[in-house]
Every structure is written in C-alpha cells, then in structure tokens.
Amino acid sequence: MKLNNRRSNIQIIAEMLRTGENGAGKTKFMYNNNMSYTQLQKYMSFLINNGFISQVYVGNPKVTYQVTDTGSKLLRSIDSVTEILGWFEE
C-alpha cells in the first residue's frame, strides 16, 4: 500500500543513504534523488550533523559524501521497517 504520491522524509533519507553508499558528490545526490539544491542542503545538513554521512575530501576542492557505519545501520533499519509495513512499494 502506498500511502500517498509524495515521498516522506524517511523515504528521502533512505534514498540519499543508498546514493552515498559508494560515495557521491552533491550533483549525483540531486539527480539520483530528484531533488532541488535547497532540499539537498536541508537533508545533507541533517545527515552530516547526525553522523549518518561524512565528507571525504578527494582533491582540491572536490568533496565526496560517504555513508558512515551509523548511516548504514539507519538504512538497514529503515528498510526493515518499510518491508514489514509494506510501504513505498510501487
């Protein structure tokens, strides 16, 4: 059962964590998750400030964002809950 057509905050966070599993830049996060720069900044700040994603400097000035161990645990928890509830299935 899909509750509505809009993505929830939890669904967006899970999608962002999936994108960052192998490291990604801001542009990849925006395109993979179909979000505006403003939305990206909001969610990225939340994820970084809570230790779910970290910044990795791979050159000057290139920054890549990588999911942390805590972020991986969060993603697994979200996946478990959504599977049990049958949420977000198309």
HTML snippet that shows the backbone in 3Dmol.js (N, CA, C, O; Angstrom):
<script src="https://3Dmol.org/build/3Dmol-min.js"></script>
<div id="view" style="width:600px;height:400px;position:relative"></div>
<script>
const pdb = `
ATOM      1  N   MET A   1       0.845  -1.179   0.000  1.00  0.00           N
ATOM      2  CA  MET A   1       0.000   0.000   0.000  1.00  0.00           C
ATOM      3  C   MET A   1       0.881   1.229   0.000  1.00  0.00           C
ATOM      4  O   MET A   1       1.750   1.374   0.859  1.00  0.00           O
ATOM      5  N   LYS A   2       0.670   2.093  -0.933  1.00  0.00           N
ATOM      6  CA  LYS A   2       1.384   3.354  -0.981  1.00  0.00           C
ATOM      7  C   LYS A   2       0.479   4.400  -0.346  1.00  0.00           C
ATOM      8  O   LYS A   2      -0.659   4.589  -0.777  1.00  0.00           O
ATOM      9  N   LEU A   3       0.983   5.077   0.674  1.00  0.00           N
ATOM     10  CA  LEU A   3       0.137   5.990   1.435  1.00  0.00           C
ATOM     11  C   LEU A   3      -0.226   7.246   0.663  1.00  0.00           C
ATOM     12  O   LEU A   3      -1.362   7.712   0.737  1.00  0.00           O
ATOM     13  N   ASN A   4       0.723   7.797  -0.076  1.00  0.00           N
ATOM     14  CA  ASN A   4       0.444   8.959  -0.908  1.00  0.00           C
ATOM     15  C   ASN A   4       1.502   9.040  -1.996  1.00  0.00           C
ATOM     16  O   ASN A   4       2.439   8.242  -2.019  1.00  0.00           O
ATOM     17  N   ASN A   5       1.353   9.999  -2.890  1.00  0.00           N
ATOM     18  CA  ASN A   5       2.295  10.120  -4.004  1.00  0.00           C
ATOM     19  C   ASN A   5       3.567  10.853  -3.624  1.00  0.00           C
ATOM     20  O   ASN A   5       4.562  10.773  -4.345  1.00  0.00           O
ATOM     21  N   ARG A   6       3.555  11.552  -2.526  1.00  0.00           N
ATOM     22  CA  ARG A   6       4.736  12.300  -2.106  1.00  0.00           C
ATOM     23  C   ARG A   6       5.643  11.420  -1.257  1.00  0.00           C
ATOM     24  O   ARG A   6       5.176  10.563  -0.507  1.00  0.00           O
ATOM     25  N   ARG A   7       6.928  11.644  -1.387  1.00  0.00           N
ATOM     26  CA  ARG A   7       7.880  10.888  -0.579  1.00  0.00           C
ATOM     27  C   ARG A   7       7.913  11.455   0.837  1.00  0.00           C
ATOM     28  O   ARG A   7       7.814  12.665   1.039  1.00  0.00           O
ATOM     29  N   SER A   8       8.052  10.579   1.791  1.00  0.00           N
ATOM     30  CA  SER A   8       8.193  11.025   3.177  1.00  0.00           C
ATOM     31  C   SER A   8       9.649  11.387   3.432  1.00  0.00           C
ATOM     32  O   SER A   8      10.533  11.048   2.646  1.00  0.00           O
ATOM     33  N   ASN A   9       9.888  12.082   4.544  1.00  0.00           N
ATOM     34  CA  ASN A   9      11.255  12.404   4.939  1.00  0.00           C
ATOM     35  C   ASN A   9      12.082  11.131   5.089  1.00  0.00           C
ATOM     36  O   ASN A   9      13.245  11.090   4.689  1.00  0.00           O
ATOM     37  N   ILE A  10      11.486  10.110   5.657  1.00  0.00           N
ATOM     38  CA  ILE A  10      12.207   8.852   5.869  1.00  0.00           C
ATOM     39  C   ILE A  10      12.586   8.219   4.531  1.00  0.00           C
ATOM     40  O   ILE A  10      13.693   7.704   4.380  1.00  0.00           O
ATOM     41  N   GLN A  11      11.689   8.257   3.579  1.00  0.00           N
ATOM     42  CA  GLN A  11      11.984   7.687   2.272  1.00  0.00           C
ATOM     43  C   GLN A  11      13.106   8.467   1.579  1.00  0.00           C
ATOM     44  O   GLN A  11      13.990   7.868   0.967  1.00  0.00           O
ATOM     45  N   ILE A  12      13.074   9.778   1.672  1.00  0.00           N
ATOM     46  CA  ILE A  12      14.126  10.604   1.067  1.00  0.00           C
ATOM     47  C   ILE A  12      15.468  10.309   1.729  1.00  0.00           C
ATOM     48  O   ILE A  12      16.483  10.177   1.045  1.00  0.00           O
ATOM     49  N   ILE A  13      15.477  10.207   3.051  1.00  0.00           N
ATOM     50  CA  ILE A  13      16.713   9.903   3.776  1.00  0.00           C
ATOM     51  C   ILE A  13      17.260   8.542   3.335  1.00  0.00           C
ATOM     52  O   ILE A  13      18.460   8.407   3.098  1.00  0.00           O
ATOM     53  N   ALA A  14      16.399   7.546   3.226  1.00  0.00           N
ATOM     54  CA  ALA A  14      16.843   6.217   2.790  1.00  0.00           C
ATOM     55  C   ALA A  14      17.432   6.277   1.382  1.00  0.00           C
ATOM     56  O   ALA A  14      18.462   5.657   1.118  1.00  0.00           O
ATOM     57  N   GLU A  15      16.794   7.011   0.483  1.00  0.00           N
ATOM     58  CA  GLU A  15      17.289   7.140  -0.885  1.00  0.00           C
ATOM     59  C   GLU A  15      18.651   7.833  -0.902  1.00  0.00           C
ATOM     60  O   GLU A  15      19.541   7.445  -1.659  1.00  0.00           O
ATOM     61  N   MET A  16      18.807   8.848  -0.076  1.00  0.00           N
ATOM     62  CA  MET A  16      20.096   9.551  -0.015  1.00  0.00           C
ATOM     63  C   MET A  16      21.185   8.638   0.550  1.00  0.00           C
ATOM     64  O   MET A  16      22.316   8.645   0.062  1.00  0.00           O
ATOM     65  N   LEU A  17      20.854   7.862   1.564  1.00  0.00           N
ATOM     66  CA  LEU A  17      21.842   6.942   2.133  1.00  0.00           C
ATOM     67  C   LEU A  17      22.260   5.895   1.098  1.00  0.00           C
ATOM     68  O   LEU A  17      23.431   5.522   1.037  1.00  0.00           O
ATOM     69  N   ARG A  18      21.322   5.424   0.295  1.00  0.00           N
ATOM     70  CA  ARG A  18      21.662   4.460  -0.759  1.00  0.00           C
ATOM     71  C   ARG A  18      22.615   5.097  -1.774  1.00  0.00           C
ATOM     72  O   ARG A  18      23.570   4.465  -2.225  1.00  0.00           O
ATOM     73  N   THR A  19      22.343   6.344  -2.121  1.00  0.00           N
ATOM     74  CA  THR A  19      23.196   7.053  -3.081  1.00  0.00           C
ATOM     75  C   THR A  19      24.615   7.201  -2.539  1.00  0.00           C
ATOM     76  O   THR A  19      25.583   7.093  -3.293  1.00  0.00           O
ATOM     77  N   GLY A  20      24.741   7.445  -1.245  1.00  0.00           N
ATOM     78  CA  GLY A  20      26.050   7.686  -0.652  1.00  0.00           C
ATOM     79  C   GLY A  20      26.810   6.449  -0.220  1.00  0.00           C
ATOM     80  O   GLY A  20      27.908   6.561   0.326  1.00  0.00           O
ATOM     81  N   GLU A  21      26.253   5.277  -0.450  1.00  0.00           N
ATOM     82  CA  GLU A  21      26.938   4.049  -0.013  1.00  0.00           C
ATOM     83  C   GLU A  21      28.317   3.891  -0.657  1.00  0.00           C
ATOM     84  O   GLU A  21      29.249   3.414  -0.009  1.00  0.00           O
ATOM     85  N   ASN A  22      28.451   4.282  -1.909  1.00  0.00           N
ATOM     86  CA  ASN A  22      29.732   4.166  -2.608  1.00  0.00           C
ATOM     87  C   ASN A  22      30.407   5.520  -2.795  1.00  0.00           C
ATOM     88  O   ASN A  22      31.364   5.645  -3.560  1.00  0.00           O
ATOM     89  N   GLY A  23      29.905   6.531  -2.094  1.00  0.00           N
ATOM     90  CA  GLY A  23      30.450   7.878  -2.215  1.00  0.00           C
ATOM     91  C   GLY A  23      29.830   8.596  -3.402  1.00  0.00           C
ATOM     92  O   GLY A  23      29.676   8.016  -4.477  1.00  0.00           O
ATOM     93  N   ALA A  24      29.480   9.845  -3.207  1.00  0.00           N
ATOM     94  CA  ALA A  24      28.859  10.628  -4.272  1.00  0.00           C
ATOM     95  C   ALA A  24      29.027  12.114  -3.974  1.00  0.00           C
ATOM     96  O   ALA A  24      29.160  12.525  -2.821  1.00  0.00           O
ATOM     97  N   GLY A  25      29.019  12.899  -5.032  1.00  0.00           N
ATOM     98  CA  GLY A  25      29.044  14.348  -4.899  1.00  0.00           C
ATOM     99  C   GLY A  25      27.628  14.888  -4.829  1.00  0.00           C
ATOM    100  O   GLY A  25      26.660  14.149  -5.005  1.00  0.00           O
ATOM    101  N   LYS A  26      27.517  16.182  -4.569  1.00  0.00           N
ATOM    102  CA  LYS A  26      26.190  16.794  -4.428  1.00  0.00           C
ATOM    103  C   LYS A  26      25.338  16.647  -5.689  1.00  0.00           C
ATOM    104  O   LYS A  26      24.129  16.429  -5.601  1.00  0.00           O
ATOM    105  N   THR A  27      25.962  16.767  -6.851  1.00  0.00           N
ATOM    106  CA  THR A  27      25.201  16.673  -8.100  1.00  0.00           C
ATOM    107  C   THR A  27      24.567  15.299  -8.238  1.00  0.00           C
ATOM    108  O   THR A  27      23.405  15.184  -8.629  1.00  0.00           O
ATOM    109  N   LYS A  28      25.326  14.255  -7.918  1.00  0.00           N
ATOM    110  CA  LYS A  28      24.782  12.894  -8.010  1.00  0.00           C
ATOM    111  C   LYS A  28      23.624  12.714  -7.033  1.00  0.00           C
ATOM    112  O   LYS A  28      22.616  12.097  -7.376  1.00  0.00           O
ATOM    113  N   PHE A  29      23.761  13.251  -5.810  1.00  0.00           N
ATOM    114  CA  PHE A  29      22.665  13.180  -4.847  1.00  0.00           C
ATOM    115  C   PHE A  29      21.421  13.867  -5.407  1.00  0.00           C
ATOM    116  O   PHE A  29      20.318  13.329  -5.308  1.00  0.00           O
ATOM    117  N   MET A  30      21.592  15.054  -5.995  1.00  0.00           N
ATOM    118  CA  MET A  30      20.448  15.801  -6.525  1.00  0.00           C
ATOM    119  C   MET A  30      19.745  15.029  -7.636  1.00  0.00           C
ATOM    120  O   MET A  30      18.521  14.893  -7.623  1.00  0.00           O
ATOM    121  N   TYR A  31      20.516  14.524  -8.596  1.00  0.00           N
ATOM    122  CA  TYR A  31      19.915  13.841  -9.741  1.00  0.00           C
ATOM    123  C   TYR A  31      19.351  12.473  -9.371  1.00  0.00           C
ATOM    124  O   TYR A  31      18.248  12.129  -9.794  1.00  0.00           O
ATOM    125  N   ASN A  32      20.086  11.692  -8.594  1.00  0.00           N
ATOM    126  CA  ASN A  32      19.602  10.359  -8.219  1.00  0.00           C
ATOM    127  C   ASN A  32      18.336  10.415  -7.375  1.00  0.00           C
ATOM    128  O   ASN A  32      17.503   9.511  -7.435  1.00  0.00           O
ATOM    129  N   ASN A  33      18.196  11.471  -6.592  1.00  0.00           N
ATOM    130  CA  ASN A  33      17.075  11.567  -5.667  1.00  0.00           C
ATOM    131  C   ASN A  33      16.032  12.588  -6.084  1.00  0.00           C
ATOM    132  O   ASN A  33      15.103  12.881  -5.331  1.00  0.00           O
ATOM    133  N   ASN A  34      16.187  13.130  -7.291  1.00  0.00           N
ATOM    134  CA  ASN A  34      15.204  14.061  -7.857  1.00  0.00           C
ATOM    135  C   ASN A  34      14.845  15.160  -6.869  1.00  0.00           C
ATOM    136  O   ASN A  34      13.690  15.294  -6.462  1.00  0.00           O
ATOM    137  N   MET A  35      15.855  15.948  -6.487  1.00  0.00           N
ATOM    138  CA  MET A  35      15.615  16.998  -5.502  1.00  0.00           C
ATOM    139  C   MET A  35      16.274  18.294  -5.925  1.00  0.00           C
ATOM    140  O   MET A  35      17.219  18.301  -6.715  1.00  0.00           O
ATOM    141  N   SER A  36      15.766  19.386  -5.392  1.00  0.00           N
ATOM    142  CA  SER A  36      16.333  20.696  -5.660  1.00  0.00           C
ATOM    143  C   SER A  36      17.570  20.905  -4.775  1.00  0.00           C
ATOM    144  O   SER A  36      17.807  20.153  -3.830  1.00  0.00           O
ATOM    145  N   TYR A  37      18.341  21.930  -5.098  1.00  0.00           N
ATOM    146  CA  TYR A  37      19.529  22.231  -4.296  1.00  0.00           C
ATOM    147  C   TYR A  37      19.127  22.586  -2.863  1.00  0.00           C
ATOM    148  O   TYR A  37      19.820  22.217  -1.915  1.00  0.00           O
ATOM    149  N   THR A  38      18.012  23.300  -2.704  1.00  0.00           N
ATOM    150  CA  THR A  38      17.536  23.667  -1.370  1.00  0.00           C
ATOM    151  C   THR A  38      17.194  22.417  -0.557  1.00  0.00           C
ATOM    152  O   THR A  38      17.571  22.309   0.610  1.00  0.00           O
ATOM    153  N   GLN A  39      16.485  21.484  -1.171  1.00  0.00           N
ATOM    154  CA  GLN A  39      16.167  20.221  -0.483  1.00  0.00           C
ATOM    155  C   GLN A  39      17.442  19.466  -0.135  1.00  0.00           C
ATOM    156  O   GLN A  39      17.575  18.935   0.968  1.00  0.00           O
ATOM    157  N   LEU A  40      18.378  19.420  -1.077  1.00  0.00           N
ATOM    158  CA  LEU A  40      19.642  18.725  -0.852  1.00  0.00           C
ATOM    159  C   LEU A  40      20.348  19.298   0.371  1.00  0.00           C
ATOM    160  O   LEU A  40      20.808  18.546   1.231  1.00  0.00           O
ATOM    161  N   GLN A  41      20.436  20.612   0.452  1.00  0.00           N
ATOM    162  CA  GLN A  41      21.118  21.262   1.576  1.00  0.00           C
ATOM    163  C   GLN A  41      20.454  20.892   2.900  1.00  0.00           C
ATOM    164  O   GLN A  41      21.139  20.612   3.884  1.00  0.00           O
ATOM    165  N   LYS A  42      19.129  20.892   2.925  1.00  0.00           N
ATOM    166  CA  LYS A  42      18.385  20.574   4.147  1.00  0.00           C
ATOM    167  C   LYS A  42      18.684  19.149   4.613  1.00  0.00           C
ATOM    168  O   LYS A  42      19.044  18.932   5.770  1.00  0.00           O
ATOM    169  N   TYR A  43      18.536  18.192   3.715  1.00  0.00           N
ATOM    170  CA  TYR A  43      18.738  16.787   4.088  1.00  0.00           C
ATOM    171  C   TYR A  43      20.208  16.474   4.338  1.00  0.00           C
ATOM    172  O   TYR A  43      20.534  15.723   5.257  1.00  0.00           O
ATOM    173  N   MET A  44      21.103  17.047   3.525  1.00  0.00           N
ATOM    174  CA  MET A  44      22.530  16.803   3.707  1.00  0.00           C
ATOM    175  C   MET A  44      22.990  17.329   5.065  1.00  0.00           C
ATOM    176  O   MET A  44      23.769  16.669   5.753  1.00  0.00           O
ATOM    177  N   SER A  45      22.519  18.497   5.450  1.00  0.00           N
ATOM    178  CA  SER A  45      22.871  19.051   6.770  1.00  0.00           C
ATOM    179  C   SER A  45      22.415  18.116   7.880  1.00  0.00           C
ATOM    180  O   SER A  45      23.164  17.846   8.819  1.00  0.00           O
ATOM    181  N   PHE A  46      21.188  17.624   7.770  1.00  0.00           N
ATOM    182  CA  PHE A  46      20.667  16.695   8.777  1.00  0.00           C
ATOM    183  C   PHE A  46      21.534  15.440   8.852  1.00  0.00           C
ATOM    184  O   PHE A  46      21.920  15.012   9.940  1.00  0.00           O
ATOM    185  N   LEU A  47      21.836  14.857   7.701  1.00  0.00           N
ATOM    186  CA  LEU A  47      22.590  13.605   7.664  1.00  0.00           C
ATOM    187  C   LEU A  47      24.020  13.779   8.183  1.00  0.00           C
ATOM    188  O   LEU A  47      24.535  12.912   8.889  1.00  0.00           O
ATOM    189  N   ILE A  48      24.653  14.884   7.838  1.00  0.00           N
ATOM    190  CA  ILE A  48      26.025  15.146   8.300  1.00  0.00           C
ATOM    191  C   ILE A  48      26.033  15.450   9.794  1.00  0.00           C
ATOM    192  O   ILE A  48      26.845  14.900  10.538  1.00  0.00           O
ATOM    193  N   ASN A  49      25.124  16.332  10.234  1.00  0.00           N
ATOM    194  CA  ASN A  49      25.096  16.734  11.643  1.00  0.00           C
ATOM    195  C   ASN A  49      24.781  15.580  12.587  1.00  0.00           C
ATOM    196  O   ASN A  49      25.156  15.617  13.759  1.00  0.00           O
ATOM    197  N   ASN A  50      24.097  14.559  12.085  1.00  0.00           N
ATOM    198  CA  ASN A  50      23.754  13.402  12.909  1.00  0.00           C
ATOM    199  C   ASN A  50      24.695  12.219  12.691  1.00  0.00           C
ATOM    200  O   ASN A  50      24.465  11.137  13.232  1.00  0.00           O
ATOM    201  N   GLY A  51      25.743  12.416  11.908  1.00  0.00           N
ATOM    202  CA  GLY A  51      26.759  11.388  11.730  1.00  0.00           C
ATOM    203  C   GLY A  51      26.375  10.244  10.809  1.00  0.00           C
ATOM    204  O   GLY A  51      26.968   9.168  10.885  1.00  0.00           O
ATOM    205  N   PHE A  52      25.384  10.459   9.932  1.00  0.00           N
ATOM    206  CA  PHE A  52      24.961   9.408   9.015  1.00  0.00           C
ATOM    207  C   PHE A  52      25.742   9.442   7.700  1.00  0.00           C
ATOM    208  O   PHE A  52      25.868   8.429   7.012  1.00  0.00           O
ATOM    209  N   ILE A  53      26.261  10.614   7.368  1.00  0.00           N
ATOM    210  CA  ILE A  53      27.082  10.805   6.166  1.00  0.00           C
ATOM    211  C   ILE A  53      28.267  11.672   6.574  1.00  0.00           C
ATOM    212  O   ILE A  53      28.133  12.576   7.399  1.00  0.00           O
ATOM    213  N   SER A  54      29.427  11.388   5.989  1.00  0.00           N
ATOM    214  CA  SER A  54      30.604  12.217   6.272  1.00  0.00           C
ATOM    215  C   SER A  54      31.162  12.769   4.969  1.00  0.00           C
ATOM    216  O   SER A  54      30.953  12.208   3.893  1.00  0.00           O
ATOM    217  N   GLN A  55      31.877  13.879   5.091  1.00  0.00           N
ATOM    218  CA  GLN A  55      32.532  14.484   3.943  1.00  0.00           C
ATOM    219  C   GLN A  55      33.903  13.845   3.780  1.00  0.00           C
ATOM    220  O   GLN A  55      34.638  13.663   4.751  1.00  0.00           O
ATOM    221  N   VAL A  56      34.236  13.506   2.541  1.00  0.00           N
ATOM    222  CA  VAL A  56      35.543  12.948   2.231  1.00  0.00           C
ATOM    223  C   VAL A  56      36.172  13.861   1.181  1.00  0.00           C
ATOM    224  O   VAL A  56      35.602  14.063   0.108  1.00  0.00           O
ATOM    225  N   TYR A  57      37.324  14.401   1.483  1.00  0.00           N
ATOM    226  CA  TYR A  57      37.999  15.294   0.540  1.00  0.00           C
ATOM    227  C   TYR A  57      38.892  14.459  -0.365  1.00  0.00           C
ATOM    228  O   TYR A  57      39.826  13.806   0.101  1.00  0.00           O
ATOM    229  N   VAL A  58      38.601  14.483  -1.658  1.00  0.00           N
ATOM    230  CA  VAL A  58      39.326  13.642  -2.599  1.00  0.00           C
ATOM    231  C   VAL A  58      40.153  14.462  -3.583  1.00  0.00           C
ATOM    232  O   VAL A  58      40.660  13.924  -4.568  1.00  0.00           O
ATOM    233  N   GLY A  59      40.286  15.713  -3.331  1.00  0.00           N
ATOM    234  CA  GLY A  59      41.055  16.588  -4.207  1.00  0.00           C
ATOM    235  C   GLY A  59      40.710  18.019  -3.874  1.00  0.00           C
ATOM    236  O   GLY A  59      39.808  18.277  -3.077  1.00  0.00           O
ATOM    237  N   ASN A  60      41.400  18.925  -4.463  1.00  0.00           N
ATOM    238  CA  ASN A  60      41.150  20.324  -4.147  1.00  0.00           C
ATOM    239  C   ASN A  60      40.342  20.948  -5.263  1.00  0.00           C
ATOM    240  O   ASN A  60      40.867  21.056  -6.371  1.00  0.00           O
ATOM    241  N   PRO A  61      39.112  21.366  -5.057  1.00  0.00           N
ATOM    242  CA  PRO A  61      38.340  21.397  -3.811  1.00  0.00           C
ATOM    243  C   PRO A  61      37.276  20.325  -3.748  1.00  0.00           C
ATOM    244  O   PRO A  61      36.310  20.470  -2.999  1.00  0.00           O
ATOM    245  N   LYS A  62      37.417  19.250  -4.511  1.00  0.00           N
ATOM    246  CA  LYS A  62      36.346  18.256  -4.635  1.00  0.00           C
ATOM    247  C   LYS A  62      36.039  17.551  -3.313  1.00  0.00           C
ATOM    248  O   LYS A  62      36.931  17.088  -2.602  1.00  0.00           O
ATOM    249  N   VAL A  63      34.740  17.489  -3.017  1.00  0.00           N
ATOM    250  CA  VAL A  63      34.263  16.831  -1.807  1.00  0.00           C
ATOM    251  C   VAL A  63      33.293  15.727  -2.222  1.00  0.00           C
ATOM    252  O   VAL A  63      32.419  15.938  -3.063  1.00  0.00           O
ATOM    253  N   THR A  64      33.457  14.568  -1.631  1.00  0.00           N
ATOM    254  CA  THR A  64      32.539  13.455  -1.832  1.00  0.00           C
ATOM    255  C   THR A  64      31.904  13.147  -0.482  1.00  0.00           C
ATOM    256  O   THR A  64      32.520  13.341   0.566  1.00  0.00           O
ATOM    257  N   TYR A  65      30.685  12.672  -0.520  1.00  0.00           N
ATOM    258  CA  TYR A  65      29.965  12.337   0.702  1.00  0.00           C
ATOM    259  C   TYR A  65      29.810  10.824   0.764  1.00  0.00           C
ATOM    260  O   TYR A  65      29.414  10.190  -0.215  1.00  0.00           O
ATOM    261  N   GLN A  66      30.123  10.255   1.915  1.00  0.00           N
ATOM    262  CA  GLN A  66      30.141   8.805   2.107  1.00  0.00           C
ATOM    263  C   GLN A  66      29.286   8.441   3.317  1.00  0.00           C
ATOM    264  O   GLN A  66      29.347   9.112   4.347  1.00  0.00           O
ATOM    265  N   VAL A  67      28.495   7.389   3.194  1.00  0.00           N
ATOM    266  CA  VAL A  67      27.683   6.915   4.311  1.00  0.00           C
ATOM    267  C   VAL A  67      28.608   6.350   5.391  1.00  0.00           C
ATOM    268  O   VAL A  67      29.562   5.636   5.084  1.00  0.00           O
ATOM    269  N   THR A  68      28.325   6.668   6.635  1.00  0.00           N
ATOM    270  CA  THR A  68      29.089   6.158   7.773  1.00  0.00           C
ATOM    271  C   THR A  68      28.500   4.812   8.216  1.00  0.00           C
ATOM    272  O   THR A  68      27.471   4.380   7.698  1.00  0.00           O
ATOM    273  N   ASP A  69      29.157   4.162   9.168  1.00  0.00           N
ATOM    274  CA  ASP A  69      28.611   2.914   9.719  1.00  0.00           C
ATOM    275  C   ASP A  69      27.242   3.160  10.352  1.00  0.00           C
ATOM    276  O   ASP A  69      26.328   2.347  10.217  1.00  0.00           O
ATOM    277  N   THR A  70      27.117   4.289  11.040  1.00  0.00           N
ATOM    278  CA  THR A  70      25.830   4.643  11.653  1.00  0.00           C
ATOM    279  C   THR A  70      24.766   4.838  10.582  1.00  0.00           C
ATOM    280  O   THR A  70      23.620   4.422  10.757  1.00  0.00           O
ATOM    281  N   GLY A  71      25.143   5.470   9.471  1.00  0.00           N
ATOM    282  CA  GLY A  71      24.213   5.662   8.362  1.00  0.00           C
ATOM    283  C   GLY A  71      23.780   4.349   7.741  1.00  0.00           C
ATOM    284  O   GLY A  71      22.621   4.190   7.357  1.00  0.00           O
ATOM    285  N   SER A  72      24.713   3.401   7.640  1.00  0.00           N
ATOM    286  CA  SER A  72      24.375   2.076   7.102  1.00  0.00           C
ATOM    287  C   SER A  72      23.393   1.352   8.016  1.00  0.00           C
ATOM    288  O   SER A  72      22.467   0.691   7.547  1.00  0.00           O
ATOM    289  N   LYS A  73      23.604   1.484   9.331  1.00  0.00           N
ATOM    290  CA  LYS A  73      22.681   0.871  10.293  1.00  0.00           C
ATOM    291  C   LYS A  73      21.297   1.496  10.166  1.00  0.00           C
ATOM    292  O   LYS A  73      20.287   0.792  10.203  1.00  0.00           O
ATOM    293  N   LEU A  74      21.251   2.823  10.015  1.00  0.00           N
ATOM    294  CA  LEU A  74      19.973   3.513   9.854  1.00  0.00           C
ATOM    295  C   LEU A  74      19.257   3.022   8.596  1.00  0.00           C
ATOM    296  O   LEU A  74      18.056   2.756   8.632  1.00  0.00           O
ATOM    297  N   LEU A  75      19.984   2.902   7.492  1.00  0.00           N
ATOM    298  CA  LEU A  75      19.379   2.444   6.244  1.00  0.00           C
ATOM    299  C   LEU A  75      18.813   1.036   6.397  1.00  0.00           C
ATOM    300  O   LEU A  75      17.702   0.764   5.942  1.00  0.00           O
ATOM    301  N   ARG A  76      19.560   0.144   7.029  1.00  0.00           N
ATOM    302  CA  ARG A  76      19.054  -1.216   7.252  1.00  0.00           C
ATOM    303  C   ARG A  76      17.797  -1.196   8.110  1.00  0.00           C
ATOM    304  O   ARG A  76      16.862  -1.957   7.858  1.00  0.00           O
ATOM    305  N   SER A  77      17.766  -0.335   9.121  1.00  0.00           N
ATOM    306  CA  SER A  77      16.580  -0.227   9.988  1.00  0.00           C
ATOM    307  C   SER A  77      15.378   0.296   9.211  1.00  0.00           C
ATOM    308  O   SER A  77      14.270  -0.224   9.344  1.00  0.00           O
ATOM    309  N   ILE A  78      15.599   1.323   8.404  1.00  0.00           N
ATOM    310  CA  ILE A  78      14.504   1.874   7.592  1.00  0.00           C
ATOM    311  C   ILE A  78      13.988   0.810   6.633  1.00  0.00           C
ATOM    312  O   ILE A  78      12.778   0.638   6.482  1.00  0.00           O
ATOM    313  N   ASP A  79      14.905   0.097   5.984  1.00  0.00           N
ATOM    314  CA  ASP A  79      14.492  -0.955   5.047  1.00  0.00           C
ATOM    315  C   ASP A  79      13.679  -2.035   5.751  1.00  0.00           C
ATOM    316  O   ASP A  79      12.688  -2.519   5.205  1.00  0.00           O
ATOM    317  N   SER A  80      14.089  -2.414   6.957  1.00  0.00           N
ATOM    318  CA  SER A  80      13.358  -3.442   7.711  1.00  0.00           C
ATOM    319  C   SER A  80      11.945  -2.985   8.047  1.00  0.00           C
ATOM    320  O   SER A  80      10.983  -3.730   7.858  1.00  0.00           O
ATOM    321  N   VAL A  81      11.825  -1.773   8.539  1.00  0.00           N
ATOM    322  CA  VAL A  81      10.513  -1.254   8.927  1.00  0.00           C
ATOM    323  C   VAL A  81       9.608  -1.105   7.708  1.00  0.00           C
ATOM    324  O   VAL A  81       8.442  -1.496   7.753  1.00  0.00           O
ATOM    325  N   THR A  82      10.132  -0.546   6.624  1.00  0.00           N
ATOM    326  CA  THR A  82       9.292  -0.344   5.442  1.00  0.00           C
ATOM    327  C   THR A  82       8.890  -1.674   4.819  1.00  0.00           C
ATOM    328  O   THR A  82       7.798  -1.792   4.263  1.00  0.00           O
ATOM    329  N   GLU A  83       9.763  -2.680   4.907  1.00  0.00           N
ATOM    330  CA  GLU A  83       9.406  -4.005   4.389  1.00  0.00           C
ATOM    331  C   GLU A  83       8.275  -4.615   5.216  1.00  0.00           C
ATOM    332  O   GLU A  83       7.321  -5.163   4.666  1.00  0.00           O
ATOM    333  N   ILE A  84       8.390  -4.515   6.524  1.00  0.00           N
ATOM    334  CA  ILE A  84       7.351  -5.065   7.407  1.00  0.00           C
ATOM    335  C   ILE A  84       6.009  -4.374   7.154  1.00  0.00           C
ATOM    336  O   ILE A  84       4.967  -5.028   7.117  1.00  0.00           O
ATOM    337  N   LEU A  85       6.039  -3.065   6.981  1.00  0.00           N
ATOM    338  CA  LEU A  85       4.804  -2.316   6.782  1.00  0.00           C
ATOM    339  C   LEU A  85       4.314  -2.335   5.348  1.00  0.00           C
ATOM    340  O   LEU A  85       3.165  -1.983   5.080  1.00  0.00           O
ATOM    341  N   GLY A  86       5.180  -2.748   4.413  1.00  0.00           N
ATOM    342  CA  GLY A  86       4.799  -2.768   3.001  1.00  0.00           C
ATOM    343  C   GLY A  86       4.722  -1.387   2.392  1.00  0.00           C
ATOM    344  O   GLY A  86       3.989  -1.169   1.427  1.00  0.00           O
ATOM    345  N   TRP A  87       5.477  -0.448   2.951  1.00  0.00           N
ATOM    346  CA  TRP A  87       5.468   0.935   2.440  1.00  0.00           C
ATOM    347  C   TRP A  87       6.343   1.077   1.209  1.00  0.00           C
ATOM    348  O   TRP A  87       7.240   0.271   0.966  1.00  0.00           O
ATOM    349  N   PHE A  88       6.068   2.102   0.452  1.00  0.00           N
ATOM    350  CA  PHE A  88       6.876   2.589  -0.659  1.00  0.00           C
ATOM    351  C   PHE A  88       6.968   1.603  -1.810  1.00  0.00           C
ATOM    352  O   PHE A  88       7.847   1.737  -2.662  1.00  0.00           O
ATOM    353  N   GLU A  89       6.104   0.639  -1.855  1.00  0.00           N
ATOM    354  CA  GLU A  89       6.107  -0.274  -2.986  1.00  0.00           C
ATOM    355  C   GLU A  89       5.322   0.355  -4.107  1.00  0.00           C
ATOM    356  O   GLU A  89       4.268   0.953  -3.891  1.00  0.00           O
ATOM    357  N   GLU A  90       5.840   0.217  -5.289  1.00  0.00           N
ATOM    358  CA  GLU A  90       5.174   0.819  -6.462  1.00  0.00           C
ATOM    359  C   GLU A  90       4.068  -0.088  -6.946  1.00  0.00           C
ATOM    360  O   GLU A  90       3.387   0.234  -7.919  1.00  0.00           O
TER     361      GLU A  90
END
`;
const viewer = $3Dmol.createViewer("view");
viewer.addModel(pdb, "pdb");
viewer.setStyle({}, {cartoon: {color: "spectrum"}});
viewer.zoomTo();
viewer.render();
</script>
